[in-house]
Amino acid sequence: MLEGGGGLEAGWETDRMGAPAKTSPAATPADDAAFIAALKAGDERAFERLVRDQGIRLLALARRMMRDEATAQDCLQDAFLSVHRSIAGFEPHGSLGGWLHRITVNACLMRLRTAKRLAETPIDDLLPDFNGNGLRLGEPRTEIRDPETELEVNRVRRFVREKIDELPDGYRIVLLLRDIEGYSTREAAEMMGIAEGALKVRLHRARAALKTLVEPLWDEMGSS
């Protein structure tokens, strides 16, 4: 079923919204004890159901991580292959959905490491400037007009998502893991293979750079 990727890709529909928020677990009771037991027993129908139920949200996650449709599909293929190999060792004290989420994140990180895309890249040009007293130069943009329509909300979401994607991968992934996917500093640092202190520095710089990138939209909304 897993050969060539066709079996997996047939198991989910594509959701191309790409909204920067963690997707909800599937409605199917993925943590049902009998279902997990069937997976551990090697029941292929149970595994096909798992792909159908969880594929949409995990593909959305892979898209956020990778920014490229084909690579996201490949990462999800890798993730489900890993699940198929290691499901016997799954301990039900945690959420199966959370376990799948982490395996998918790790599959994406592995691809990024292989491509050497997680190395820290200078982003000084995107960081704000400060004066000698430590105050930020320029007028702060801390208040914006609330979007009045769903169309405006979607426009803001797409714009922010595009700006997140402009960050170098070493910063973008840290921002995604902490602020979008909701992992703790310790968990994110472990996944990234860096010290917690280094991750905190990257996260602070990534947030500052993103704020700089989205300010043109805040200015536009504030003046409209």
C-alpha positions, 0 to 999 in steps of 0.5 A: 500500500505504501509503495510509490506514494499512491496509496497514501495520496489517495487517502486524503483530500487537499486543503490549500488554505494554509492558515497559520494555526494548528489544525484540529484532530480528526473527528474519528476516535483515533485514540480508541483502544481497539483502533490502536490495537488493530494498528499495532496488530498490523491491520492494513485496513486500520492503517488506511483509516488512519491515513484517511482520518489524519492525512488532511491535518498532517498534510496541512502541517507539512505544507506549513513546514516545507512551503513546497507542495511536492516536498510536503507530500514527500514528507508526509509519505516519510511520516506515514512510513515511519508510523507504519514501522514504529506503531507497535511501540506507541504508548497510549499514555499520550495522544495518538494525534499528538504522536503523529503530529510530532512524527510529521514535524520530525520528517519535515525537519529531517528533509530540511537538515538534509538540504542544510536549510536549518543553519542560522542565517543573518536576518539583521536587515529585518530587525528593528533599529534602536537608539542609544537608550534602547528605544526603538526608532520610528513610530511603534505600530502597536494599534491597528484597526480591527478587520471588519469583514471575513474577507479582511481577516483572510487577507491579513492571514494570507499576508502574515503567512506569506511574510512568515514564509519569507523568513530564513528556514532556521528562524521560520521553523522556530517560529512555527514550532513555538507560535503556530504548532504550540510546542514548548521551548524545550520540545522545540529545541529538542526537535531542532537539535539546538540548546534552549537558549539558542532557540529563545534567541532565534525565536525573539529575532524571528518575531522581531523580523516578522513584525518588521515584515508585516508593518506595511499592512498595519500602516495600510489598515491604520490609514484606511 
